[in-house]
Amino acid sequence: MRIFNDIHDLPVFVNPVITIGSFDGVHAGHHTIIQTIQDKAKSILGEAILLTFYPHPRKILFSDSNFKLINTIEEKMENLERLGLDNLVIYPFSRDFSTMSPEAYIEEVLIKKFKPKVIVIGYDHRFGAQRKGNIETFRFFQDKYQYELIEINPQSINEMIVSSSKIRTALSTGDIELANQLLGYPYTLKGRVVKGNQLGRTIGFPTANIELEDMDKMIPMNGVYGVEVVDKDLQAFKGIMNIGVKPTVDGNKQTIEVHILDFDRDIYGEKLRVNLLNFIRPEQKFASLEALKEQIHRDIASL
């Protein structure tokens, strides 16, 4: 997959088939869109292109510090490459760009920069100033610029329409199984192992304290999760992860700590990938460390 970060320095694409969107999560619905542009590109001996935006438009338009991403930009690139996308163009989203009229956006960006043969777009895609542009805007210009327009209908899993907002809701309520189903892969947290208060060692369950790589990454609801931990050598281990403030010891700062089963190597400073598999229980305060220890044994037994 080729990645382009400069909209002003693009190659001449061959018979471009393009789709546009934030694609946060690169979820199961997005998989269908990527497959559609890949298949269409092959049928006309062309190239498939995703035009996406960074930072996420909501971060710029609403200055929403509470808005978190399902994927970091690195994770998005990894997921798209795994799907076999030909070309990824990352457009730097800004307030000035957001004021461009839908007509100017189509003519100045899509037509001049890409010269698309085919535009593949979601049924609910909105763009341009005040989000006034939609599928009908693309239809209006179709004859003038001689591109084929393909509309993607909503994708569903078990009769539930897949969307990034539904995945965020699932993560915020601890429904990691639903989030993973909608994503089409396990939700992942990545970060470096840093020193914590080492309380886990005192009760026989040493933990790796994870400092996230990107603070815009969404953290699921506080609680205990069954996880798969992948180390720097790409070895995978079972584990349990706690997200929360450790109320049993009067903690007040959210931490992400994972106890890795059958593992005793020093990994301070190393990066880990933690795949969340299932939600075990909410975080709770125990009467004693001994009671906490007994619960952790039960948590591990439930894996």
N, C-alpha and C positions, 0 to 999 in steps of 0.2 A: 504494500500500500504506500502510495506517495502522499506526503503531507506538505501542504503549502500554507504558510503563515502570512504571506504578503499578497494581497488581492491585486496589487499593481505589478506583480512579477509572476504571472501565470504562463504556462506553456499553451500552445495551440492544441486543444483537446480534439481527439478524433471522434466525430459523431457523438457528441456528449449527451449522456442521459443523466439528468440532474434531479436531485431532491434537496429540500431545504428544511432546516429545523434545528432546534436545540438538542434533540435526541438525548436528553438527560436520562441516564439509566441504560440506554441502548437495550430497551426491554423487548419482550416477545413481539409486541406490535411493530416496533422498529425493525426487528429481524425480517418481518414480511416485506417491509418497504425496501430494505437493502437487497433482499433476494429479488424483488421485482426489478429494481434498476440494474442489478447484475445480469439478470436473464434478458432484459430488454437490450442492454448494451451488447451482449453476445450475439443477439439475433440480427443486429444491424452493423456488426463489426466495429462497435464503438467502445467508449469508456464510461464507466459509472462514476458519478461524482456526488458527494455529499457536501453541501455548503452549510456549515454550522457556525455558531457564534460563541465568542468568549471575550469577556465574562458573560455569564448567563444574563439575558436581557432584564430579568426581574431585579437583579442586583443593581443594575444601572438605573432603570426607570423608577423603581420604588425605594431605592436606598434601603433595602430590607436586610438588616444584619441578621435577622432570625431565619432567613431563607437559606436552607442548606442544600447541597448537591447530592444526588444519588451516586453520581460518578465524578471523580476528579477528572481533569482534562486528560491526564495520563491514562486513567482507567478507560475513559471513553475511547481513546485511540487504540488501546489494547483490544477492547471488545470489537471495535469496527474492523480491525485487522484480522481478528479471529473469524469474522464473518466473510472475509474475502473481498472487502471493498477495494476498488481500484484506486480512487483518489479522495482525499479529505482536504477540504479548503476551510481554514479557520479564519473567520472574519472578525476583526476586533470591534465588538459592539460598543457604541458610544451614544450619548444623548443626541449629538449632531446627526448621527446615522438614523436614529429613531424618528427624526423629524422629516425624513425623506418621504415624499408622497409615494403611494403604491405604484403609480405610473412611472415615476422617475426610477424607482427601485428596479422595476422590470427592465426598463430601457437602459439605464446607466450601469447597472450591476449585472443582471442576468444575461441580457442580450450582448452588451459590449464586451464583457469579460469572458463569457462562456460560449456564446453562440449555440445554445442548446438545440439539439434535434428533438429531444423529448424532455418534458418536465413532468415529474411524478410528484404528486402533492396530496397531503391528507385532506379529507373532506372538510375538516374544521380549521385548516391553516389560516392564520391571520398575519398580516404584515403591513409595514408602512406606517406613516403618521396616524396616530390614534387607532392603529390596528384596523384601518378601514379596508385594506385589501383582503380579498378572499378568492375562492376558486372561480367566482364569476369574473373577477378582474383578469385572471389568467385566460379565461375563455375569450374575453373581449379582445385581447391582443393576439390570439392564436393565429388568425388569418394573416395579420400584418407581418408577423415575424416567422411564420411557417414552422411552428413547432407542434409536435403531437402532445396532447395533454392527457395524462392518465390520473384519474382520481382514485385515491386509496380510501376504502371504507373502513369504519372502526373495526379493530381486531378484537376478538373475544376469546376468553378461556372459560370453559364451563359457564357460558352465557354472561360472563362479566367482562365489560369493555376494559381493555388494558390501557392504562394511562400512567404517566409519571405521578400525578396527584394521588391516585389510588395506592401506588407503591409507597409514597411518603406517609399516607395515612396508616398503612399496614405497619410500617416501621415504627411509627410514633406510638402505636398501640401494642407493640410486641408481637404482632402476627407475622413472624419471620417466615413461616411456611408459605403464607399467601404471597408475601413480597417476593420470595424466591420463585414461586410458581409464575407470577406475572413477569418477573425479570427473565426467566428462562435459564437462570444460573444463580448460585448462592451469593447473597449480599456479602460484600467484603469490606473489611477495615484493614488499612495498611499503616504501619508506623514503626518507629524505632523503639527498642527496649531501653527504658531509662530506670534509674534507681527509684524505688518507692520507699515505704516505711518498713518493708520486709516483714510485716506481720504474718504473712502466710507461712513463712519458714517456721515460726514459733509454734504453729499448730499442725505442722506436717504437710502443708500444701503450698510450697513455694510458687509464686506467681511472677509472670513477666508483665511489667507495667508498660503499656503501649502508649507512646506519644504519637498522635496522628500526624501524617505528613502534611495534610491540608486541613486547616481549621474550618473550611467551608463544607467539609464532608459531613453528611448527616449521620448522627449517632442515634441508633435505635433506642427505644424506651429502656429505662433502667430495669435491670433484672439479670437473671442468670441464663446463659445460653449454652447449648451444645455446639461445639465448633470443630472445625478442622484447621490446624495451624500448619502453614507451609514456611519452612525456613529458607535461608539463603541458598542452600544446596538443592532446593525444590523437594525436600523430603517432607512428607505429610504425617501429622500426628493428631490423634484425637485430643480434645481438651474441653474444659468448661471455662466460660468467660463470665466475669461479673462486670456489669456497667452500673456505676452508681457512686454513692458517697460513703459507703461502709458505715451504716448507722450503728452497728453493734459496738464500734469503737469511737463513736461520736465524730465521725468524719463529716466534713462540710464541703469538700471539693469533689466534683465528679472525676472518677478515674475509670480506666479500662484495663482490667487485669485478667490474665488468662493463666490457668494452671494446665500445663501440658502433661499428658499422661505418658509414662514410660520414657521420661526425658530428664537428664540431669546435667546437661552441658551449660557452661557459662555463655550467655548470649547477650550480655550487656552491650549496648551500642549497635547490635545487629538489627536489620529490618525483618519484620515478619508480615506475612499475609494471613489474616484470620477470616476464614469463610464461615459465616453464621448458618447453622443447619436447622436448629429448632430452639424454641423458647421453653425453658424448664420451669421457671417460677419468677414472680416479681421479687425485687429486692426487699428484704425485711430485716427488722432489728431483733436480735436474739437476746435471751436473758444472760447468756454467758458465752465465752469463747468455746467452751466445751459443747454447748448446744449448737453453735455455728459449725464446729468440726463435725458433729454427727450429721448435720444437714448436708454438708459438702459430700460426705460419704454417700448419702442417699442420691445426691445430684449426679455423682459419678456413676452410680449403679443404674441410673435411668438412661444413660447414653446407649 
